Amino acid sequence: MDYKDKKVNKPWGNEYLIYNCKSSATWCLQLDHDQKTSLHCHPNKKTGFLLLDGEVEIELGFYQKTILKSPDKIMIRPGLFHATKAVSKNGARILEIESPVDKDDLVRFKDQYGRENKPYEGKDHMSDLDKNDIVFKDPSINSLNKYKINNIDVCLEKYEQKKHLLEKNQNTIFAVLDGGLVSENNQFVLSPGDIVRYDTIKKLCEVFEIKKTITFISIQS
């Protein structure tokens, strides 16, 4: 299904596709106050969150909960059940990065809105984007596009050389969307869907190289 220029209306808020490429899809989520996503998993894809605004409580599996306050990040492995609840008064704004791209890779375990065992929402839940909804444009090689979402500077960047990664502020969070860092035998050690901080990037760059180009989102924590 084509989600371009469409907003998917959810019982907890809404989401829309803010950027996509061959390796990942990035969604912008607006989670309303005291509302919660289903407890669900993605059997085959990894998911990363960049929390741009607000505070959320995240269930990880069936026994663990953690609190995130903007700006922050978390990665969720394939198959791990998780749910996100906005606990801040004005809700929460999240960028969600999924890799590989597959909205049907979804299993709901529990849902307060009665969506257990139901697939991802279809066309009857969609509406057009409005003029205030930001959509990212693919940057040229060795450049960046800068956006502001809820007072957070969000950069979409694409580079051929790792020196550009190392020039970032030490408080930078990187969310990889395409390409990555590889070993000498061409094995990915940092790949689409991974979200890491500057100190991890610095360590990896001591040994590994960019595979052609790397495209990523960066924010300051």
PyMOL commands that place a pseudoatom at each C-alpha (Angstrom):
pseudoatom trace, name=CA, resn=MET, resi=1, chain=A, elem=C, hetatm=0, pos=[0.000, 0.000, 0.000]
pseudoatom trace, name=CA, resn=ASP, resi=2, chain=A, elem=C, hetatm=0, pos=[1.177, 3.523, -0.799]
pseudoatom trace, name=CA, resn=TYR, resi=3, chain=A, elem=C, hetatm=0, pos=[1.366, 5.663, 2.350]
pseudoatom trace, name=CA, resn=LYS, resi=4, chain=A, elem=C, hetatm=0, pos=[2.905, 8.698, 0.654]
pseudoatom trace, name=CA, resn=ASP, resi=5, chain=A, elem=C, hetatm=0, pos=[1.231, 11.981, 1.676]
pseudoatom trace, name=CA, resn=LYS, resi=6, chain=A, elem=C, hetatm=0, pos=[-1.238, 10.113, 3.893]
pseudoatom trace, name=CA, resn=LYS, resi=7, chain=A, elem=C, hetatm=0, pos=[-1.841, 10.257, 7.622]
pseudoatom trace, name=CA, resn=VAL, resi=8, chain=A, elem=C, hetatm=0, pos=[-2.902, 7.044, 9.352]
pseudoatom trace, name=CA, resn=ASN, resi=9, chain=A, elem=C, hetatm=0, pos=[-5.398, 7.852, 12.088]
pseudoatom trace, name=CA, resn=LYS, resi=10, chain=A, elem=C, hetatm=0, pos=[-5.069, 5.711, 15.193]
pseudoatom trace, name=CA, resn=PRO, resi=11, chain=A, elem=C, hetatm=0, pos=[-7.171, 5.490, 18.366]
pseudoatom trace, name=CA, resn=TRP, resi=12, chain=A, elem=C, hetatm=0, pos=[-4.113, 6.796, 20.245]
pseudoatom trace, name=CA, resn=GLY, resi=13, chain=A, elem=C, hetatm=0, pos=[-3.278, 9.639, 17.797]
pseudoatom trace, name=CA, resn=ASN, resi=14, chain=A, elem=C, hetatm=0, pos=[-1.831, 9.402, 14.311]
pseudoatom trace, name=CA, resn=GLU, resi=15, chain=A, elem=C, hetatm=0, pos=[1.258, 8.615, 12.265]
pseudoatom trace, name=CA, resn=TYR, resi=16, chain=A, elem=C, hetatm=0, pos=[2.553, 9.321, 8.800]
pseudoatom trace, name=CA, resn=LEU, resi=17, chain=A, elem=C, hetatm=0, pos=[5.477, 8.359, 6.604]
pseudoatom trace, name=CA, resn=ILE, resi=18, chain=A, elem=C, hetatm=0, pos=[7.979, 11.201, 6.905]
pseudoatom trace, name=CA, resn=TYR, resi=19, chain=A, elem=C, hetatm=0, pos=[10.803, 9.544, 4.919]
pseudoatom trace, name=CA, resn=ASN, resi=20, chain=A, elem=C, hetatm=0, pos=[11.460, 6.251, 3.207]
pseudoatom trace, name=CA, resn=CYS, resi=21, chain=A, elem=C, hetatm=0, pos=[14.199, 4.602, 1.189]
pseudoatom trace, name=CA, resn=LYS, resi=22, chain=A, elem=C, hetatm=0, pos=[15.010, 1.067, 0.061]
pseudoatom trace, name=CA, resn=SER, resi=23, chain=A, elem=C, hetatm=0, pos=[16.359, 0.018, 3.459]
pseudoatom trace, name=CA, resn=SER, resi=24, chain=A, elem=C, hetatm=0, pos=[14.061, 1.677, 5.998]
pseudoatom trace, name=CA, resn=ALA, resi=25, chain=A, elem=C, hetatm=0, pos=[10.911, 3.676, 6.625]
pseudoatom trace, name=CA, resn=THR, resi=26, chain=A, elem=C, hetatm=0, pos=[10.665, 6.565, 9.085]
pseudoatom trace, name=CA, resn=TRP, resi=27, chain=A, elem=C, hetatm=0, pos=[7.290, 7.408, 10.590]
pseudoatom trace, name=CA, resn=CYS, resi=28, chain=A, elem=C, hetatm=0, pos=[6.285, 10.480, 12.571]
pseudoatom trace, name=CA, resn=LEU, resi=29, chain=A, elem=C, hetatm=0, pos=[3.977, 9.553, 15.453]
pseudoatom trace, name=CA, resn=GLN, resi=30, chain=A, elem=C, hetatm=0, pos=[1.764, 11.849, 17.509]
pseudoatom trace, name=CA, resn=LEU, resi=31, chain=A, elem=C, hetatm=0, pos=[0.761, 9.993, 20.652]
pseudoatom trace, name=CA, resn=ASP, resi=32, chain=A, elem=C, hetatm=0, pos=[-1.962, 11.726, 22.671]
pseudoatom trace, name=CA, resn=HIS, resi=33, chain=A, elem=C, hetatm=0, pos=[-1.790, 12.176, 26.450]
pseudoatom trace, name=CA, resn=ASP, resi=34, chain=A, elem=C, hetatm=0, pos=[-2.505, 9.001, 28.441]
pseudoatom trace, name=CA, resn=GLN, resi=35, chain=A, elem=C, hetatm=0, pos=[-3.016, 6.992, 25.241]
pseudoatom trace, name=CA, resn=LYS, resi=36, chain=A, elem=C, hetatm=0, pos=[-1.118, 3.827, 24.461]
pseudoatom trace, name=CA, resn=THR, resi=37, chain=A, elem=C, hetatm=0, pos=[-0.195, 1.754, 21.439]
pseudoatom trace, name=CA, resn=SER, resi=38, chain=A, elem=C, hetatm=0, pos=[-1.031, -1.941, 21.381]
pseudoatom trace, name=CA, resn=LEU, resi=39, chain=A, elem=C, hetatm=0, pos=[1.344, -4.404, 22.988]
pseudoatom trace, name=CA, resn=HIS, resi=40, chain=A, elem=C, hetatm=0, pos=[2.759, -5.713, 19.727]
pseudoatom trace, name=CA, resn=CYS, resi=41, chain=A, elem=C, hetatm=0, pos=[5.853, -7.082, 18.060]
pseudoatom trace, name=CA, resn=HIS, resi=42, chain=A, elem=C, hetatm=0, pos=[7.473, -7.114, 14.645]
pseudoatom trace, name=CA, resn=PRO, resi=43, chain=A, elem=C, hetatm=0, pos=[8.736, -10.667, 14.047]
pseudoatom trace, name=CA, resn=ASN, resi=44, chain=A, elem=C, hetatm=0, pos=[11.180, -9.724, 11.292]
pseudoatom trace, name=CA, resn=LYS, resi=45, chain=A, elem=C, hetatm=0, pos=[12.131, -6.058, 11.556]
pseudoatom trace, name=CA, resn=LYS, resi=46, chain=A, elem=C, hetatm=0, pos=[13.981, -3.966, 14.079]
pseudoatom trace, name=CA, resn=THR, resi=47, chain=A, elem=C, hetatm=0, pos=[12.456, -0.735, 15.311]
pseudoatom trace, name=CA, resn=GLY, resi=48, chain=A, elem=C, hetatm=0, pos=[14.050, 2.395, 16.705]
pseudoatom trace, name=CA, resn=PHE, resi=49, chain=A, elem=C, hetatm=0, pos=[12.447, 5.386, 18.424]
pseudoatom trace, name=CA, resn=LEU, resi=50, chain=A, elem=C, hetatm=0, pos=[13.703, 8.953, 18.533]
pseudoatom trace, name=CA, resn=LEU, resi=51, chain=A, elem=C, hetatm=0, pos=[11.618, 10.781, 21.129]
pseudoatom trace, name=CA, resn=LEU, resi=52, chain=A, elem=C, hetatm=0, pos=[11.426, 14.407, 19.987]
pseudoatom trace, name=CA, resn=ASP, resi=53, chain=A, elem=C, hetatm=0, pos=[8.884, 15.789, 22.421]
pseudoatom trace, name=CA, resn=GLY, resi=54, chain=A, elem=C, hetatm=0, pos=[7.269, 14.728, 25.683]
pseudoatom trace, name=CA, resn=GLU, resi=55, chain=A, elem=C, hetatm=0, pos=[7.667, 11.757, 27.991]
pseudoatom trace, name=CA, resn=VAL, resi=56, chain=A, elem=C, hetatm=0, pos=[6.667, 8.148, 27.352]
pseudoatom trace, name=CA, resn=GLU, resi=57, chain=A, elem=C, hetatm=0, pos=[6.470, 4.891, 29.242]
pseudoatom trace, name=CA, resn=ILE, resi=58, chain=A, elem=C, hetatm=0, pos=[7.587, 1.922, 27.171]
pseudoatom trace, name=CA, resn=GLU, resi=59, chain=A, elem=C, hetatm=0, pos=[6.755, -1.684, 27.973]
pseudoatom trace, name=CA, resn=LEU, resi=60, chain=A, elem=C, hetatm=0, pos=[9.476, -4.070, 26.852]
pseudoatom trace, name=CA, resn=GLY, resi=61, chain=A, elem=C, hetatm=0, pos=[8.335, -7.664, 26.827]
pseudoatom trace, name=CA, resn=PHE, resi=62, chain=A, elem=C, hetatm=0, pos=[5.862, -8.607, 29.545]
pseudoatom trace, name=CA, resn=TYR, resi=63, chain=A, elem=C, hetatm=0, pos=[7.760, -7.602, 32.679]
pseudoatom trace, name=CA, resn=GLN, resi=64, chain=A, elem=C, hetatm=0, pos=[9.838, -4.490, 32.054]
pseudoatom trace, name=CA, resn=LYS, resi=65, chain=A, elem=C, hetatm=0, pos=[8.931, -0.806, 31.746]
pseudoatom trace, name=CA, resn=THR, resi=66, chain=A, elem=C, hetatm=0, pos=[11.155, 2.189, 31.081]
pseudoatom trace, name=CA, resn=ILE, resi=67, chain=A, elem=C, hetatm=0, pos=[10.617, 5.957, 30.922]
pseudoatom trace, name=CA, resn=LEU, resi=68, chain=A, elem=C, hetatm=0, pos=[12.013, 8.117, 28.133]
pseudoatom trace, name=CA, resn=LYS, resi=69, chain=A, elem=C, hetatm=0, pos=[12.137, 11.913, 28.221]
pseudoatom trace, name=CA, resn=SER, resi=70, chain=A, elem=C, hetatm=0, pos=[12.800, 13.985, 25.119]
pseudoatom trace, name=CA, resn=PRO, resi=71, chain=A, elem=C, hetatm=0, pos=[15.246, 13.952, 23.456]
pseudoatom trace, name=CA, resn=ASP, resi=72, chain=A, elem=C, hetatm=0, pos=[16.088, 10.271, 23.816]
pseudoatom trace, name=CA, resn=LYS, resi=73, chain=A, elem=C, hetatm=0, pos=[16.195, 7.009, 21.898]
pseudoatom trace, name=CA, resn=ILE, resi=74, chain=A, elem=C, hetatm=0, pos=[15.571, 3.302, 22.182]
pseudoatom trace, name=CA, resn=MET, resi=75, chain=A, elem=C, hetatm=0, pos=[15.994, 0.276, 19.907]
pseudoatom trace, name=CA, resn=ILE, resi=76, chain=A, elem=C, hetatm=0, pos=[13.689, -2.729, 19.893]
pseudoatom trace, name=CA, resn=ARG, resi=77, chain=A, elem=C, hetatm=0, pos=[14.854, -6.054, 18.503]
pseudoatom trace, name=CA, resn=PRO, resi=78, chain=A, elem=C, hetatm=0, pos=[12.713, -8.194, 16.176]
pseudoatom trace, name=CA, resn=GLY, resi=79, chain=A, elem=C, hetatm=0, pos=[10.128, -10.263, 18.023]
pseudoatom trace, name=CA, resn=LEU, resi=80, chain=A, elem=C, hetatm=0, pos=[10.144, -8.216, 21.253]
pseudoatom trace, name=CA, resn=PHE, resi=81, chain=A, elem=C, hetatm=0, pos=[6.645, -7.215, 22.337]
pseudoatom trace, name=CA, resn=HIS, resi=82, chain=A, elem=C, hetatm=0, pos=[6.429, -3.530, 23.221]
pseudoatom trace, name=CA, resn=ALA, resi=83, chain=A, elem=C, hetatm=0, pos=[3.909, -0.766, 23.857]
pseudoatom trace, name=CA, resn=THR, resi=84, chain=A, elem=C, hetatm=0, pos=[4.318, 3.005, 24.180]
pseudoatom trace, name=CA, resn=LYS, resi=85, chain=A, elem=C, hetatm=0, pos=[2.218, 5.304, 26.385]
pseudoatom trace, name=CA, resn=ALA, resi=86, chain=A, elem=C, hetatm=0, pos=[2.388, 9.112, 26.416]
pseudoatom trace, name=CA, resn=VAL, resi=87, chain=A, elem=C, hetatm=0, pos=[2.556, 10.290, 30.019]
pseudoatom trace, name=CA, resn=SER, resi=88, chain=A, elem=C, hetatm=0, pos=[3.289, 13.987, 29.351]
pseudoatom trace, name=CA, resn=LYS, resi=89, chain=A, elem=C, hetatm=0, pos=[0.357, 16.420, 29.376]
pseudoatom trace, name=CA, resn=ASN, resi=90, chain=A, elem=C, hetatm=0, pos=[0.756, 17.451, 25.728]
pseudoatom trace, name=CA, resn=GLY, resi=91, chain=A, elem=C, hetatm=0, pos=[1.364, 13.952, 24.438]
pseudoatom trace, name=CA, resn=ALA, resi=92, chain=A, elem=C, hetatm=0, pos=[4.529, 12.833, 22.665]
pseudoatom trace, name=CA, resn=ARG, resi=93, chain=A, elem=C, hetatm=0, pos=[6.102, 13.174, 19.225]
pseudoatom trace, name=CA, resn=ILE, resi=94, chain=A, elem=C, hetatm=0, pos=[8.231, 10.257, 18.060]
pseudoatom trace, name=CA, resn=LEU, resi=95, chain=A, elem=C, hetatm=0, pos=[10.206, 9.334, 14.965]
pseudoatom trace, name=CA, resn=GLU, resi=96, chain=A, elem=C, hetatm=0, pos=[10.010, 5.578, 14.443]
pseudoatom trace, name=CA, resn=ILE, resi=97, chain=A, elem=C, hetatm=0, pos=[12.530, 3.904, 12.131]
pseudoatom trace, name=CA, resn=GLU, resi=98, chain=A, elem=C, hetatm=0, pos=[11.691, 0.449, 10.800]
pseudoatom trace, name=CA, resn=SER, resi=99, chain=A, elem=C, hetatm=0, pos=[13.976, -1.882, 8.843]
pseudoatom trace, name=CA, resn=PRO, resi=100, chain=A, elem=C, hetatm=0, pos=[13.238, -3.729, 6.629]
pseudoatom trace, name=CA, resn=VAL, resi=101, chain=A, elem=C, hetatm=0, pos=[10.200, -1.886, 5.244]
pseudoatom trace, name=CA, resn=ASP, resi=102, chain=A, elem=C, hetatm=0, pos=[7.060, -3.954, 5.884]
pseudoatom trace, name=CA, resn=LYS, resi=103, chain=A, elem=C, hetatm=0, pos=[3.956, -2.547, 7.625]
pseudoatom trace, name=CA, resn=ASP, resi=104, chain=A, elem=C, hetatm=0, pos=[2.385, -6.015, 7.578]
pseudoatom trace, name=CA, resn=ASP, resi=105, chain=A, elem=C, hetatm=0, pos=[5.135, -7.331, 9.874]
pseudoatom trace, name=CA, resn=LEU, resi=106, chain=A, elem=C, hetatm=0, pos=[2.904, -6.800, 12.906]
pseudoatom trace, name=CA, resn=VAL, resi=107, chain=A, elem=C, hetatm=0, pos=[1.486, -9.049, 15.632]
pseudoatom trace, name=CA, resn=ARG, resi=108, chain=A, elem=C, hetatm=0, pos=[-0.720, -7.502, 18.330]
pseudoatom trace, name=CA, resn=PHE, resi=109, chain=A, elem=C, hetatm=0, pos=[-0.904, -9.293, 21.672]
pseudoatom trace, name=CA, resn=LYS, resi=110, chain=A, elem=C, hetatm=0, pos=[-3.070, -6.892, 23.693]
pseudoatom trace, name=CA, resn=ASP, resi=111, chain=A, elem=C, hetatm=0, pos=[-4.843, -3.658, 22.806]
pseudoatom trace, name=CA, resn=GLN, resi=112, chain=A, elem=C, hetatm=0, pos=[-7.110, -1.398, 24.864]
pseudoatom trace, name=CA, resn=TYR, resi=113, chain=A, elem=C, hetatm=0, pos=[-8.977, -0.427, 21.678]
pseudoatom trace, name=CA, resn=GLY, resi=114, chain=A, elem=C, hetatm=0, pos=[-9.911, -3.989, 20.683]
pseudoatom trace, name=CA, resn=ARG, resi=115, chain=A, elem=C, hetatm=0, pos=[-7.446, -4.432, 17.825]
pseudoatom trace, name=CA, resn=GLU, resi=116, chain=A, elem=C, hetatm=0, pos=[-5.968, -7.744, 18.983]
pseudoatom trace, name=CA, resn=ASN, resi=117, chain=A, elem=C, hetatm=0, pos=[-5.045, -9.994, 16.043]
pseudoatom trace, name=CA, resn=LYS, resi=118, chain=A, elem=C, hetatm=0, pos=[-6.017, -7.274, 13.548]
pseudoatom trace, name=CA, resn=PRO, resi=119, chain=A, elem=C, hetatm=0, pos=[-3.652, -6.133, 10.761]
pseudoatom trace, name=CA, resn=TYR, resi=120, chain=A, elem=C, hetatm=0, pos=[-2.262, -2.655, 10.214]
pseudoatom trace, name=CA, resn=GLU, resi=121, chain=A, elem=C, hetatm=0, pos=[-4.902, -0.012, 9.490]
pseudoatom trace, name=CA, resn=GLY, resi=122, chain=A, elem=C, hetatm=0, pos=[-6.138, 0.284, 5.896]
pseudoatom trace, name=CA, resn=LYS, resi=123, chain=A, elem=C, hetatm=0, pos=[-7.368, 3.057, 3.614]
pseudoatom trace, name=CA, resn=ASP, resi=124, chain=A, elem=C, hetatm=0, pos=[-10.497, 3.705, 5.683]
pseudoatom trace, name=CA, resn=HIS, resi=125, chain=A, elem=C, hetatm=0, pos=[-8.248, 5.064, 8.450]
pseudoatom trace, name=CA, resn=MET, resi=126, chain=A, elem=C, hetatm=0, pos=[-6.259, 7.442, 6.232]
pseudoatom trace, name=CA, resn=SER, resi=127, chain=A, elem=C, hetatm=0, pos=[-6.522, 11.165, 5.591]
pseudoatom trace, name=CA, resn=ASP, resi=128, chain=A, elem=C, hetatm=0, pos=[-4.425, 13.655, 3.625]
pseudoatom trace, name=CA, resn=LEU, resi=129, chain=A, elem=C, hetatm=0, pos=[-1.463, 15.385, 5.229]
pseudoatom trace, name=CA, resn=ASP, resi=130, chain=A, elem=C, hetatm=0, pos=[-1.946, 19.052, 6.054]
pseudoatom trace, name=CA, resn=LYS, resi=131, chain=A, elem=C, hetatm=0, pos=[0.427, 21.921, 5.304]
pseudoatom trace, name=CA, resn=ASN, resi=132, chain=A, elem=C, hetatm=0, pos=[2.073, 21.731, 8.740]
pseudoatom trace, name=CA, resn=ASP, resi=133, chain=A, elem=C, hetatm=0, pos=[3.145, 18.100, 8.371]
pseudoatom trace, name=CA, resn=ILE, resi=134, chain=A, elem=C, hetatm=0, pos=[6.864, 17.994, 7.566]
pseudoatom trace, name=CA, resn=VAL, resi=135, chain=A, elem=C, hetatm=0, pos=[8.102, 15.495, 4.981]
pseudoatom trace, name=CA, resn=PHE, resi=136, chain=A, elem=C, hetatm=0, pos=[11.850, 14.874, 4.681]
pseudoatom trace, name=CA, resn=LYS, resi=137, chain=A, elem=C, hetatm=0, pos=[13.563, 15.210, 1.312]
pseudoatom trace, name=CA, resn=ASP, resi=138, chain=A, elem=C, hetatm=0, pos=[16.510, 13.027, 0.352]
pseudoatom trace, name=CA, resn=PRO, resi=139, chain=A, elem=C, hetatm=0, pos=[19.733, 15.021, 0.783]
pseudoatom trace, name=CA, resn=SER, resi=140, chain=A, elem=C, hetatm=0, pos=[22.426, 15.217, -1.869]
pseudoatom trace, name=CA, resn=ILE, resi=141, chain=A, elem=C, hetatm=0, pos=[25.592, 13.236, -1.185]
pseudoatom trace, name=CA, resn=ASN, resi=142, chain=A, elem=C, hetatm=0, pos=[27.850, 14.927, 1.388]
pseudoatom trace, name=CA, resn=SER, resi=143, chain=A, elem=C, hetatm=0, pos=[25.129, 17.301, 2.551]
pseudoatom trace, name=CA, resn=LEU, resi=144, chain=A, elem=C, hetatm=0, pos=[22.274, 17.579, 5.032]
pseudoatom trace, name=CA, resn=ASN, resi=145, chain=A, elem=C, hetatm=0, pos=[18.718, 18.849, 5.206]
pseudoatom trace, name=CA, resn=LYS, resi=146, chain=A, elem=C, hetatm=0, pos=[17.688, 20.465, 8.495]
pseudoatom trace, name=CA, resn=TYR, resi=147, chain=A, elem=C, hetatm=0, pos=[14.173, 20.518, 9.968]
pseudoatom trace, name=CA, resn=LYS, resi=148, chain=A, elem=C, hetatm=0, pos=[12.649, 21.657, 13.243]
pseudoatom trace, name=CA, resn=ILE, resi=149, chain=A, elem=C, hetatm=0, pos=[10.104, 19.408, 14.939]
pseudoatom trace, name=CA, resn=ASN, resi=150, chain=A, elem=C, hetatm=0, pos=[8.736, 20.446, 18.326]
pseudoatom trace, name=CA, resn=ASN, resi=151, chain=A, elem=C, hetatm=0, pos=[11.764, 22.725, 18.871]
pseudoatom trace, name=CA, resn=ILE, resi=152, chain=A, elem=C, hetatm=0, pos=[14.217, 19.903, 18.137]
pseudoatom trace, name=CA, resn=ASP, resi=153, chain=A, elem=C, hetatm=0, pos=[16.652, 20.344, 15.239]
pseudoatom trace, name=CA, resn=VAL, resi=154, chain=A, elem=C, hetatm=0, pos=[16.435, 17.197, 13.127]
pseudoatom trace, name=CA, resn=CYS, resi=155, chain=A, elem=C, hetatm=0, pos=[19.011, 16.689, 10.366]
pseudoatom trace, name=CA, resn=LEU, resi=156, chain=A, elem=C, hetatm=0, pos=[18.784, 14.188, 7.516]
pseudoatom trace, name=CA, resn=GLU, resi=157, chain=A, elem=C, hetatm=0, pos=[22.332, 13.568, 6.291]
pseudoatom trace, name=CA, resn=LYS, resi=158, chain=A, elem=C, hetatm=0, pos=[24.140, 11.543, 3.628]
pseudoatom trace, name=CA, resn=TYR, resi=159, chain=A, elem=C, hetatm=0, pos=[27.935, 11.097, 3.430]
pseudoatom trace, name=CA, resn=GLU, resi=160, chain=A, elem=C, hetatm=0, pos=[30.645, 9.078, 1.707]
pseudoatom trace, name=CA, resn=GLN, resi=161, chain=A, elem=C, hetatm=0, pos=[33.379, 9.669, 4.301]
pseudoatom trace, name=CA, resn=LYS, resi=162, chain=A, elem=C, hetatm=0, pos=[33.249, 8.872, 8.005]
pseudoatom trace, name=CA, resn=LYS, resi=163, chain=A, elem=C, hetatm=0, pos=[35.068, 12.101, 8.935]
pseudoatom trace, name=CA, resn=HIS, resi=164, chain=A, elem=C, hetatm=0, pos=[31.675, 13.837, 8.686]
pseudoatom trace, name=CA, resn=LEU, resi=165, chain=A, elem=C, hetatm=0, pos=[30.310, 11.553, 11.401]
pseudoatom trace, name=CA, resn=LEU, resi=166, chain=A, elem=C, hetatm=0, pos=[33.226, 12.293, 13.707]
pseudoatom trace, name=CA, resn=GLU, resi=167, chain=A, elem=C, hetatm=0, pos=[32.762, 16.041, 13.300]
pseudoatom trace, name=CA, resn=LYS, resi=168, chain=A, elem=C, hetatm=0, pos=[29.420, 15.865, 15.109]
pseudoatom trace, name=CA, resn=ASN, resi=169, chain=A, elem=C, hetatm=0, pos=[28.782, 17.092, 18.642]
pseudoatom trace, name=CA, resn=GLN, resi=170, chain=A, elem=C, hetatm=0, pos=[29.409, 14.517, 21.386]
pseudoatom trace, name=CA, resn=ASN, resi=171, chain=A, elem=C, hetatm=0, pos=[25.712, 14.715, 22.338]
pseudoatom trace, name=CA, resn=THR, resi=172, chain=A, elem=C, hetatm=0, pos=[24.572, 13.580, 18.881]
pseudoatom trace, name=CA, resn=ILE, resi=173, chain=A, elem=C, hetatm=0, pos=[22.214, 10.636, 18.417]
pseudoatom trace, name=CA, resn=PHE, resi=174, chain=A, elem=C, hetatm=0, pos=[22.453, 8.865, 15.028]
pseudoatom trace, name=CA, resn=ALA, resi=175, chain=A, elem=C, hetatm=0, pos=[19.596, 6.862, 13.476]
pseudoatom trace, name=CA, resn=VAL, resi=176, chain=A, elem=C, hetatm=0, pos=[20.807, 4.960, 10.412]
pseudoatom trace, name=CA, resn=LEU, resi=177, chain=A, elem=C, hetatm=0, pos=[18.372, 4.870, 7.485]
pseudoatom trace, name=CA, resn=ASP, resi=178, chain=A, elem=C, hetatm=0, pos=[20.461, 3.530, 4.602]
pseudoatom trace, name=CA, resn=GLY, resi=179, chain=A, elem=C, hetatm=0, pos=[23.972, 2.178, 4.147]
pseudoatom trace, name=CA, resn=GLY, resi=180, chain=A, elem=C, hetatm=0, pos=[26.135, 1.907, 7.231]
pseudoatom trace, name=CA, resn=LEU, resi=181, chain=A, elem=C, hetatm=0, pos=[29.522, 0.770, 8.473]
pseudoatom trace, name=CA, resn=VAL, resi=182, chain=A, elem=C, hetatm=0, pos=[31.034, -2.537, 7.328]
pseudoatom trace, name=CA, resn=SER, resi=183, chain=A, elem=C, hetatm=0, pos=[33.948, -4.813, 8.167]
pseudoatom trace, name=CA, resn=GLU, resi=184, chain=A, elem=C, hetatm=0, pos=[36.721, -5.750, 5.723]
pseudoatom trace, name=CA, resn=ASN, resi=185, chain=A, elem=C, hetatm=0, pos=[34.689, -8.749, 4.554]
pseudoatom trace, name=CA, resn=ASN, resi=186, chain=A, elem=C, hetatm=0, pos=[31.666, -6.510, 3.911]
pseudoatom trace, name=CA, resn=GLN, resi=187, chain=A, elem=C, hetatm=0, pos=[29.645, -7.448, 6.995]
pseudoatom trace, name=CA, resn=PHE, resi=188, chain=A, elem=C, hetatm=0, pos=[27.461, -4.697, 8.469]
pseudoatom trace, name=CA, resn=VAL, resi=189, chain=A, elem=C, hetatm=0, pos=[28.326, -3.638, 12.012]
pseudoatom trace, name=CA, resn=LEU, resi=190, chain=A, elem=C, hetatm=0, pos=[26.037, -0.577, 11.823]
pseudoatom trace, name=CA, resn=SER, resi=191, chain=A, elem=C, hetatm=0, pos=[23.029, -0.906, 9.553]
pseudoatom trace, name=CA, resn=PRO, resi=192, chain=A, elem=C, hetatm=0, pos=[19.597, 0.595, 8.782]
pseudoatom trace, name=CA, resn=GLY, resi=193, chain=A, elem=C, hetatm=0, pos=[17.386, 0.699, 11.861]
pseudoatom trace, name=CA, resn=ASP, resi=194, chain=A, elem=C, hetatm=0, pos=[20.302, 1.057, 14.288]
pseudoatom trace, name=CA, resn=ILE, resi=195, chain=A, elem=C, hetatm=0, pos=[20.224, 4.065, 16.640]
pseudoatom trace, name=CA, resn=VAL, resi=196, chain=A, elem=C, hetatm=0, pos=[23.427, 4.899, 18.505]
pseudoatom trace, name=CA, resn=ARG, resi=197, chain=A, elem=C, hetatm=0, pos=[25.141, 7.767, 20.282]
pseudoatom trace, name=CA, resn=TYR, resi=198, chain=A, elem=C, hetatm=0, pos=[28.292, 9.596, 19.249]
pseudoatom trace, name=CA, resn=ASP, resi=199, chain=A, elem=C, hetatm=0, pos=[30.580, 7.576, 21.500]
pseudoatom trace, name=CA, resn=THR, resi=200, chain=A, elem=C, hetatm=0, pos=[29.541, 4.373, 19.719]
pseudoatom trace, name=CA, resn=ILE, resi=201, chain=A, elem=C, hetatm=0, pos=[30.041, 5.971, 16.297]
pseudoatom trace, name=CA, resn=LYS, resi=202, chain=A, elem=C, hetatm=0, pos=[33.510, 7.106, 17.371]
pseudoatom trace, name=CA, resn=LYS, resi=203, chain=A, elem=C, hetatm=0, pos=[34.504, 3.598, 18.472]
pseudoatom trace, name=CA, resn=LEU, resi=204, chain=A, elem=C, hetatm=0, pos=[33.157, 1.925, 15.321]
pseudoatom trace, name=CA, resn=CYS, resi=205, chain=A, elem=C, hetatm=0, pos=[34.902, 4.424, 13.054]
pseudoatom trace, name=CA, resn=GLU, resi=206, chain=A, elem=C, hetatm=0, pos=[38.257, 3.386, 14.522]
pseudoatom trace, name=CA, resn=VAL, resi=207, chain=A, elem=C, hetatm=0, pos=[37.966, 0.068, 12.679]
pseudoatom trace, name=CA, resn=PHE, resi=208, chain=A, elem=C, hetatm=0, pos=[35.122, 0.061, 10.156]
pseudoatom trace, name=CA, resn=GLU, resi=209, chain=A, elem=C, hetatm=0, pos=[34.342, 1.935, 6.945]
pseudoatom trace, name=CA, resn=ILE, resi=210, chain=A, elem=C, hetatm=0, pos=[31.249, 3.385, 5.286]
pseudoatom trace, name=CA, resn=LYS, resi=211, chain=A, elem=C, hetatm=0, pos=[29.694, 1.143, 2.651]
pseudoatom trace, name=CA, resn=LYS, resi=212, chain=A, elem=C, hetatm=0, pos=[29.442, 3.553, -0.317]
pseudoatom trace, name=CA, resn=THR, resi=213, chain=A, elem=C, hetatm=0, pos=[27.299, 6.085, 1.569]
pseudoatom trace, name=CA, resn=ILE, resi=214, chain=A, elem=C, hetatm=0, pos=[25.516, 6.335, 4.906]
pseudoatom trace, name=CA, resn=THR, resi=215, chain=A, elem=C, hetatm=0, pos=[22.198, 8.122, 5.349]
pseudoatom trace, name=CA, resn=PHE, resi=216, chain=A, elem=C, hetatm=0, pos=[21.086, 8.950, 8.871]
pseudoatom trace, name=CA, resn=ILE, resi=217, chain=A, elem=C, hetatm=0, pos=[18.988, 11.216, 11.051]
pseudoatom trace, name=CA, resn=SER, resi=218, chain=A, elem=C, hetatm=0, pos=[20.820, 13.149, 13.745]
pseudoatom trace, name=CA, resn=ILE, resi=219, chain=A, elem=C, hetatm=0, pos=[19.515, 14.992, 16.787]
pseudoatom trace, name=CA, resn=GLN, resi=220, chain=A, elem=C, hetatm=0, pos=[21.155, 16.449, 19.881]
pseudoatom trace, name=CA, resn=SER, resi=221, chain=A, elem=C, hetatm=0, pos=[20.430, 14.700, 23.178]
for i in range(1, 221): cmd.bond("trace and resi %d" % i, "trace and resi %d" % (i + 1))
show_as sticks, trace
zoom trace
